[in-house]
Amino acid sequence: MRIAFVYLCAGLIGSALVPATAFACSACGCTLNSDWDSQGLSTSRGWRFDMRYDYFDQDQQRSGSDSLSRASLAVPNDREVQQYTRNRNTTFSLDYSPNSNWGFSAQLPYFDRSHATIAPGDTEISGSDASGIGDLRLLGRFQGFSAEHDGGILFGVKLPSGRYTQDFATGPQVGQPLDRGLQLGSGTTDFLLGVYKFGAITQDWGYFAQALGQVPMNSRAGFKAGAGININAGLRYTASSTLVPQLQINVRAEQREQGVNADVENSGATLAYLSPGLTWNLTRRFSAYAFVQLPLYQRVNGLQIEARSLGSLGLHYIF
C-alpha cells in the first residue's frame, strides 16, 4: 500500500489596515492528501510522476468562525474589503524509492492567480494577475521501523524559488506591492517534519493518517509566514481494482505572520474539510483521480476571505 505526502500550500487569506496600500493575503487552501495510492509513499522501488490541478475561488468574507455579507462592509472603509482571489494551480511531483525503507520526493507548483480588492480608504477595485512557479519542496521519508513498512517519518525543506515582488496591475493601488501572502513564493526557507501511518482495516478497506508541520527558518524582506501543521486522515474502499472511492478529513492550522510587511492582525486560521474523491486505475501503471473539498469548519483571525469549495484533478504514472 502507498500513502501520498501532503501538498502544503503556503500563505493564508487575510487583509491589512495599512492606509493607502492594499495588503491581501491569499492561500491555496489546499489541505488535500491526493490519494495515498497516487503520489507515492511506497514500499516498492522505482520512479513515480504525479500532476495535479486545483481550482478554488476565495470569495466568502469571514471573521472568526462567521461569514459576513460584503454589503455590510461599506466603502470607503478603514479596512481592506477583498473581492475575490481565484486560484488555478498545477503541481508537478516526482518521487523515487531506492528500496522499501527510503523514499524521496520533489514538488514544484505552478500558480495562476487573479485577485481583486478595495484598499482602505478607496472606493474602486484594484487588481492583480500572477502566474509562475512557486516554492520548491523536497521531502525524504523513512519507513523502516517495522517489517510491514506501514508507517514512518517525513523530513525536508521548502526552498524560496517563487517570486515575491509582484505589484498591483490595475486600479488605485497600481504599482503598490501585493501582500506577501499573495505572492508566488514566501521568500523563506522552511523546515518540514511529519509522521504517517497506513494499513488495512479489512480486506476491502484501507486507512491512512498523517501530520506534517512547516516552520519558516528565516525571514525575507520584512516577512515571515506563520508556522503551520496539516493533519489528514482517510478511508478507501478497494473491492474494485478499477474504481476506488475515498473519503478524507483534512485539517490545517497556521499561526499569524510576522514582520513589518506581514498582515499580523488578519493572518492565521484553522480550517477543516470533508473531502470525498475517486481514483480510476486506467492501467496497472496509470491512474487518474478527482476530489472535492467541502468546508466543515473555518475560523480565521481578523477579516479574511475563504473558498466555499475546492476541486482537484490529477494524473499519476508509475515508471
Legacy VTK file of the C-alpha trace (Angstrom):
# vtk DataFile Version 3.0
C-alpha trace
ASCII
DATASET POLYDATA
POINTS 319 float
0.000 0.000 0.000
1.066 3.575 -0.519
0.382 6.949 1.063
0.697 10.338 -0.586
2.542 13.125 1.116
0.586 16.287 1.725
0.846 19.167 -0.679
1.016 22.001 1.777
0.137 25.362 0.261
1.750 28.484 1.534
0.062 31.528 2.937
-3.390 32.174 4.404
-6.152 34.569 3.454
-6.107 37.980 5.085
-6.263 41.753 4.790
-4.489 44.693 6.372
-5.372 48.073 7.840
-2.432 49.970 6.352
-3.793 53.212 4.849
-3.299 53.889 1.138
-1.744 50.456 0.459
-3.622 47.210 -0.125
-2.360 44.099 1.658
-4.374 40.962 0.996
-3.076 37.541 1.913
-4.117 34.538 -0.105
-3.579 30.844 0.252
-4.126 27.953 -1.947
-6.269 26.474 0.789
-5.206 23.006 -0.292
-5.021 20.606 2.598
-5.845 17.594 0.464
-3.838 14.381 0.514
-4.489 13.464 -3.108
-4.825 9.688 -2.830
-2.169 7.878 -0.878
-2.026 5.385 -3.732
-1.341 8.056 -6.344
1.593 10.203 -5.263
3.640 7.517 -3.812
4.929 6.925 -0.341
5.553 3.408 -1.492
7.205 0.212 -0.307
8.137 -0.670 -3.894
11.207 0.595 -5.731
11.146 2.957 -8.673
10.048 6.320 -10.024
6.592 7.887 -9.996
5.240 11.080 -11.553
2.137 12.976 -10.496
0.435 16.064 -11.925
-2.417 17.682 -10.011
-4.666 20.662 -10.851
-6.509 22.569 -8.097
-9.172 25.238 -8.591
-10.848 27.340 -5.913
-12.413 30.783 -5.765
-11.950 32.606 -2.466
-14.897 34.999 -2.346
-16.587 34.498 1.035
-15.887 37.165 3.642
-15.244 35.676 7.084
-14.423 36.957 10.549
-13.713 34.475 13.306
-15.890 31.457 12.545
-18.672 33.526 10.951
-19.382 34.507 7.346
-20.109 38.146 6.558
-22.165 39.845 3.876
-19.978 42.025 1.683
-22.808 44.569 1.682
-22.185 45.081 5.401
-18.669 46.321 4.603
-19.346 49.753 3.160
-16.648 51.585 1.173
-14.628 53.619 1.725
-13.669 51.605 4.791
-10.820 51.707 7.277
-10.248 48.033 6.459
-9.493 46.378 3.175
-12.567 44.798 1.563
-11.361 41.912 -0.563
-13.498 40.869 -3.514
-12.034 37.549 -4.650
-8.869 35.521 -5.182
-9.209 32.914 -7.963
-6.629 30.134 -7.855
-5.752 27.787 -10.725
-2.752 25.790 -9.531
-0.868 22.889 -11.070
1.617 20.822 -9.052
4.237 18.533 -10.592
5.640 15.787 -8.342
8.478 13.339 -8.915
9.026 10.514 -6.431
11.811 7.924 -6.157
12.126 4.902 -3.850
15.551 3.173 -3.962
14.306 0.466 -1.586
11.426 -0.315 0.785
12.883 1.797 3.614
13.634 5.101 1.920
11.954 7.470 -0.495
12.495 10.978 -1.866
10.094 13.438 -3.483
10.227 16.822 -5.210
7.166 19.059 -5.749
7.074 22.182 -7.879
3.822 24.184 -8.051
2.809 26.484 -10.903
0.348 29.172 -9.821
-2.153 31.125 -11.908
-3.890 33.561 -9.560
-6.094 36.616 -10.028
-7.053 38.934 -7.191
-9.363 41.915 -6.690
-9.708 44.105 -3.608
-10.691 47.553 -2.345
-7.912 49.051 -0.252
-8.543 51.023 2.961
-9.875 54.465 2.025
-10.507 53.510 -1.638
-13.838 53.157 -3.392
-12.578 51.455 -6.571
-11.242 47.938 -7.095
-7.525 47.250 -7.508
-6.450 44.026 -9.185
-3.559 41.746 -9.996
-2.823 38.653 -12.056
0.160 36.433 -11.384
1.437 33.222 -12.904
4.680 31.355 -12.439
6.420 28.734 -10.352
6.072 28.678 -6.586
8.386 27.374 -3.895
10.057 24.012 -4.492
9.510 21.359 -1.810
11.963 18.499 -1.218
10.907 15.660 1.080
12.565 12.496 2.298
10.901 9.650 4.153
11.978 6.657 6.188
9.608 3.762 6.814
11.938 1.030 8.010
10.728 0.938 11.598
8.769 -2.292 11.089
8.746 -5.273 8.757
5.415 -4.094 7.315
6.824 -0.662 6.345
3.401 0.803 7.113
4.469 3.971 8.912
7.328 6.389 9.085
8.655 9.923 9.223
8.807 12.754 6.688
11.513 15.421 6.647
12.594 18.097 4.207
12.688 21.746 3.182
10.729 24.280 1.179
13.061 26.460 -0.883
12.415 30.113 -1.898
12.148 29.553 -5.657
8.929 31.566 -6.178
8.836 35.316 -6.890
7.675 37.576 -4.036
7.902 41.103 -5.534
4.661 41.450 -7.502
2.721 44.759 -7.560
-0.907 45.632 -8.290
-1.536 45.996 -12.020
-4.836 47.926 -12.104
-6.909 50.315 -10.017
-5.962 52.962 -7.432
-3.232 50.726 -5.977
-1.391 50.183 -9.290
2.347 49.930 -8.640
1.892 49.208 -4.933
3.129 45.831 -3.631
0.777 42.956 -3.021
0.756 41.428 0.422
3.349 38.719 0.769
0.667 36.062 1.228
-0.486 36.733 -2.348
2.962 36.325 -3.875
4.024 33.230 -5.793
6.610 32.424 -3.110
7.210 33.303 0.526
10.898 34.175 0.124
11.856 31.967 3.066
13.377 28.548 3.608
11.068 26.326 5.673
11.725 23.109 7.581
9.245 20.239 7.090
8.732 17.373 9.538
5.944 14.819 9.801
4.769 11.305 10.637
2.376 8.925 8.887
0.686 5.545 9.267
-1.336 3.483 6.790
-2.723 -0.009 6.516
-5.722 -2.279 6.011
-8.785 -2.384 8.258
-10.380 -5.312 6.397
-9.772 -6.963 3.036
-11.749 -4.184 1.296
-10.992 -1.149 3.479
-7.747 0.772 3.934
-6.843 3.802 6.029
-4.146 6.425 6.450
-3.290 9.147 8.955
-0.654 11.823 8.606
0.619 15.007 10.256
3.086 17.358 8.567
4.439 20.551 10.097
6.108 23.504 8.364
8.287 26.064 10.188
9.980 29.039 8.449
13.669 29.133 9.359
14.276 32.770 8.391
12.551 35.963 7.293
12.874 37.793 3.981
12.211 41.467 3.223
10.310 42.057 6.461
8.147 38.947 6.255
7.952 35.558 7.947
4.980 33.268 7.364
3.314 31.629 10.340
4.260 28.078 11.277
1.586 25.579 10.291
0.522 21.955 10.512
-1.643 19.737 8.315
-3.422 16.730 9.823
-5.129 14.314 7.433
-6.979 11.031 7.812
-8.750 8.949 5.221
-10.522 5.738 4.250
-10.708 3.996 0.890
-12.816 1.105 -0.404
-10.789 -1.353 -2.509
-13.295 -4.038 -3.502
-12.856 -2.867 -7.098
-9.356 -2.656 -8.565
-10.569 -0.149 -11.196
-12.598 2.455 -9.281
-11.505 3.247 -5.727
-13.701 5.681 -3.737
-12.151 7.585 -0.851
-13.140 9.912 1.959
-10.781 12.217 3.826
-10.846 14.734 6.643
-8.225 17.455 6.184
-7.303 19.962 8.899
-4.855 22.856 8.700
-3.846 25.263 11.466
-1.451 28.152 10.912
-0.126 30.886 13.186
-0.064 34.603 12.377
2.531 36.088 10.064
5.429 38.148 11.462
7.398 41.160 10.267
6.904 44.763 9.136
5.448 43.573 5.815
3.212 40.940 7.431
-0.541 41.179 7.875
-0.338 40.216 11.533
-3.925 41.063 12.500
-5.554 39.327 9.538
-3.482 36.164 9.142
-3.609 32.721 10.684
-6.527 30.316 10.659
-7.854 26.867 11.482
-9.567 25.111 8.552
-11.216 21.679 8.323
-12.604 19.984 5.203
-14.515 16.840 4.280
-13.054 15.539 1.013
-14.737 12.769 -0.989
-12.855 11.517 -4.020
-12.376 8.745 -6.556
-9.336 7.096 -8.136
-9.695 5.478 -11.562
-6.960 2.927 -12.296
-6.774 3.078 -16.088
-3.913 0.573 -16.280
-1.580 -1.071 -13.799
0.747 1.935 -14.027
-1.512 4.849 -14.957
-4.343 6.324 -12.864
-6.497 9.437 -12.593
-8.176 10.918 -9.544
-10.662 13.630 -8.582
-11.601 15.188 -5.242
-13.819 17.940 -3.910
-13.186 19.648 -0.560
-16.169 20.910 1.420
-15.608 23.128 4.482
-16.555 21.643 7.842
-15.088 24.411 9.985
-13.378 27.712 9.211
-12.012 30.066 11.852
-9.852 32.976 10.754
-8.111 35.804 12.538
-9.383 39.266 11.661
-11.141 39.709 8.311
-10.288 37.220 5.555
-11.825 35.548 2.508
-12.222 31.792 2.112
-13.394 29.367 -0.570
-16.828 27.727 -0.407
-15.431 24.557 -2.047
-12.245 23.326 -3.718
-11.791 20.927 -6.630
-8.790 18.791 -7.605
-7.974 16.599 -10.629
-4.814 14.561 -11.062
-2.896 12.023 -13.130
-0.354 9.556 -11.771
2.132 7.340 -13.586
4.428 4.616 -12.228
7.541 4.093 -14.330
LINES 1 320
319 0 1 2 3 4 5 6 7 8 9 10 11 12 13 14 15 16 17 18 19 20 21 22 23 24 25 26 27 28 29 30 31 32 33 34 35 36 37 38 39 40 41 42 43 44 45 46 47 48 49 50 51 52 53 54 55 56 57 58 59 60 61 62 63 64 65 66 67 68 69 70 71 72 73 74 75 76 77 78 79 80 81 82 83 84 85 86 87 88 89 90 91 92 93 94 95 96 97 98 99 100 101 102 103 104 105 106 107 108 109 110 111 112 113 114 115 116 117 118 119 120 121 122 123 124 125 126 127 128 129 130 131 132 133 134 135 136 137 138 139 140 141 142 143 144 145 146 147 148 149 150 151 152 153 154 155 156 157 158 159 160 161 162 163 164 165 166 167 168 169 170 171 172 173 174 175 176 177 178 179 180 181 182 183 184 185 186 187 188 189 190 191 192 193 194 195 196 197 198 199 200 201 202 203 204 205 206 207 208 209 210 211 212 213 214 215 216 217 218 219 220 221 222 223 224 225 226 227 228 229 230 231 232 233 234 235 236 237 238 239 240 241 242 243 244 245 246 247 248 249 250 251 252 253 254 255 256 257 258 259 260 261 262 263 264 265 266 267 268 269 270 271 272 273 274 275 276 277 278 279 280 281 282 283 284 285 286 287 288 289 290 291 292 293 294 295 296 297 298 299 300 301 302 303 304 305 306 307 308 309 310 311 312 313 314 315 316 317 318
